[in-house]
Amino acid sequence: MDILQLIDRLEELFNESKAFPFTHNVVVDEDRMLELIDQMRIAIPEEVKKAQQVVAQRDRVMAQAQEEANRTLALAREKAEQLTHKDVIVQDAGRRAEQIIAQARADAEATRVDADNYVVETLMQLQDQLARLNAQVSNGIRTLQEEQMRKAGSPSSVATSVPEKIEK
């Protein structure tokens, strides 16, 4: 499952939670919360794998661009050597070979830049998603801990905790 869908489900769980009167605290279905957290633990490594695949794809694209540039350079050199045997054509061939080499280098660099930009953008999106997820999980943990501390501190915590468990 996509990490963003899991975050949406976590937010939905929070929105469906019952509020405690006169506080900013809510009661969250523990089983559903723990299930979502487990799914997130599974999904996050998947997102990291996707990012690694993007990096691997970038490396393949760069290798292909380098190979194409090398092939183009070899063709340009071969063509230049063939043309050096002719007096009048030698100068034209040299200029054309340099143009081909320059174009091949420019194409390879443009491909490298595009691949790097794509990887940076994808990794930044992943970083943003992970930061939002981390903040939501931290807020959920903090809320649950505050709820536990509040229950532990009130003398009627035993009486109020039993009906809550029955409602679940």
N, C-alpha and C positions, 0 to 999 in steps of 0.2 A: 504494500500500500504506500502511496505517496506521502511523504512527510507532511506536506501542506494539508492533505486530507486528515491526517491524524491530528494536526494542530486544530483544524476546524472542529473535529469531533471533541477534542479536549475543551475548546471554547464552548461548544454546545452543551457539554456536560456541566460546565461551570454555570452557564446561563439557566440550565434546568434545575440547578441546585436550590434547596430551600434556604431562605435567608433567616438568620437569627434576628429577632426583633431588637431594635435599638443598637445594632452593631453593624459592622461591615463584613461580618463573618457569614459563611454559608456552610451547609452540610452537603458533602459530596458523597455520592455512591462509591464506597471504597473499592468494591470489586471492579466497577467500570473504570475507575481512575487507574487502578493497578494494571488492568488489562491494556489501557491506552499507553501507559508508561512502558509496558513490555513490548507492545507493538512499535513504539518509538525507538526502543533499544535495537529492535530488529531493523527498522527502516533507516536509521542514521548510518549504519555501516553500508547499506545499499547506496545511499546518497554519496558516500565517500568513494565507493566502487565506481559509481557513475563519473565522478570527478576524475578518478584515475583513468577511466576509459577515455575521457575527453583529452587528458594529457597524452595518453598513448596514441590517440587519433592525431593529435597535433604533431607528435613525433613522426608518425607515418607520413603525414602530409609534408612535413619538412624534409624527410628523407626522399620522398618522391620528387619534391621540387629540386633538391640538390642533385638527384640522379638525372633529372631532366636537364638541369643546367649543365651538368658534366657532359651529357650526351650532346647537347647543343654546342658546347665548347669544342668537343672532339670533332663534330661535323664542321664547325667553322674553321678549325685548324687544318683539317683534311682538305677542305675546299680551298683554303688559302695556299696550301702547299701545291695543289694542282695548278693554281693560277699563277704562281710565282715563275713558272716556266715561260710565260708570255710577257713581253716587255710592256706593252701598252695597258694590258689588263691587270698587271701586278698592283698598281696603285689603287685601282677600283676595288680589287679583291681585298686588299688590306683594310680599306675603309669599311667595306661591307662586313668583313670578319669582325672588326672592332664594334660595329653597330650591333651585330648579332650577339657578341659577348656582352656588351653593355645592356642590351635588352634582356638577355638571359639572367644576368645578375640582378637587374631591376625587377624582373618577374619573380625570381627566387626570393628577393628581399620583401617584395610586396606580399607574397604568400606567407613568408615567415611572420611578418607583422600582423597579417590577418589572423593567422593561427594563434599567435600570442594574445591578441586582443580578445579572441573568442574564449580562450582558456581563462584569461583574467576575469572577463565578465561572468563566466559560468562559476568560477570559484568564488567571486564576490557574492553572487546570488546564493550560493550554498552557505557561505559564511553568514549572510544575513538571516537565512532560514534557521541555521543552527543557533544563532544568537537569540532569535525570537523564541525558538523552542526552549532553549536554556532558561530564558527569563520566565516563560510560562511554567515550566517545571519547578523552578525555584519558588515562584509565587505560590504554586500549589502545595509544595512541601512546607513553606512558611505558614500558609493558612492552616494546613493540617496540624502542624506543630503548635501553633497558637491555640487551636481548638483543643488539642490534647492538654496543653498547659492550663487552659481555662477550665476544662472539665476536671482536671486533677486538683485544681485549687478550690472548686465549689463543693460544699458539703452534700449537695443533692445530686452529684454527678452520677452516682450509682442508679438513682431512681430515674434520671433523664436519659441515661445511655441505654437502658433496656428497651424502651419503646422505639427508639431510633433504629435499633438493630432489628426489631420486629417489622418495622415499616419497609426495610430493604427487602 
